Amino acid sequence: MRLLDKVALITGAGSGIGKETALLFAKEGAKVVVADINEVGGKETVHEIEQLNGSSIFVKVDVTNEASVNEMVETILESYGTIDVLFNNAGISGVGQLHLISLDTWKKVLDVNVNGVFLVSKAVVPVMMKNKKGSIINMSSCIAEMGLADRASYAATKGAILSLTKSMQVDYAPYNIRVNALMPGTIYTPFVEDYLSREADPEAAISNIKKRQLSGDLGKPIDVAYAALYLASDESKFMMGTPFMIDGGVVNGKSS
C-alpha cells in the first residue's frame, strides 16, 4: 500500500499507460481520479478499479480547455478534498518531417502535449502549495534526448515538457512539491498497435523497433506504471527535476 490514502489525478487514464497506472495506483491504496476526454474508456477504468475494491471517480476533461480543467479540479476537491499526486499523462502522437507537417497539425500536437500539461498543472499546483506537499509526474519521452525520424512535432513537445519539468521543480521545491519526468521508449499501447497495423508490413515495423533497444523488445504499459508508482510514492522523496528513463536501453545503449 505504497500510496495509501493519497489522491492521485491521472489524465489520459482511459487507455494505455494511463489506465495501467490508474489500476496500479488503486492497488497500492490511492484514491484515483480517472480523467479523460474519452468517457467510455475512462468509465471502464473506474469500473475495473471498483472491482478491485478501490476508490475512484471519472471526470471528463479536455486538457486544452482551461474552463474544463478548472471544473475538473473543483469536482476532485468536492469529492476527495485534495490532490496529492498529478500524473500529466494525456497526450497525442505527431508523425511527419517538419516540412510536411501542416500548421494545424503542429498546433494540435503542441496544444495537447504542452498546453495540456500547463493548464492542468496551473490548476493543481495551488492545491499542493497550500498543502506544502505533492508529486507531479510529467510524461516526456526518451525522444527528448535523441533524434528520431518523422517525429518533429512530437519531439518538440516532449523536449518542452522535459525543460518545463526542470523549471517547475526550481519554482516549487520550497513548497515540498516534487516534479519529475517519465522518459519512455516505445511502449506497446493500443495506440502504437493501431499505428503499426497500418504499416505496409506490420511485423517488419515491430521488428525494426525492437532492434533499436537493448532489451530486444517493446515496453509494456505496466513498465511505465511501475516507474510512475515510484515517483508518486514517498520512496522517491529525493528525486527532484529528474528525467526517469524507461526505454529498454534505446538512448544509452547501442544505436544499431
C-alpha angles and dihedrals in degrees: 000000000000093000099038111172094350115137109228125191114201120184118207090024096145095089147358120008093356093055094045090049092048091054093047093047090051091051088053093055103265125141099233127211108201107205122183142136086229104082096186095051093042094052090047089056090051090048091054091048091051089052086059088053089249129143116247144146131195121227120185109221142168103211091201092059116078095202091051091049093048091050089052092054091048090053091050093050091049091051103038106009097229148026119233101168131033120190109189095202104141113111147129133226126247123205130190145061115282097253091052098049118100118230090242092055091047091051093047094053091048092045095056101033100040109017089043091058091044095051097044093045091047090055097044103040095073089057091053092044089055091049092044090227143071147124122234119192117193121197109232123151140233084249086078087070100043145031121260128180121251096007103100099133095040092048091050091055096046092049088051091051092052092052091044090052092055093048093046089053092056092049098046104034090095088062093053090250115143120207120191136163130228114219108194126180120214107326120193098237125155087261093055091044090054092046093050092046089065093057117106089245110020094183092053090048092053091046092052092052092049091053091060093064131071088222090062090221143073120263123248127226090249090060090062093039092060090052090050089050091056092050092046093050128078088247089083095051091128095053111096129165090352129155104222112204120213097163109123090248098298095133103040098024135069120324098207 
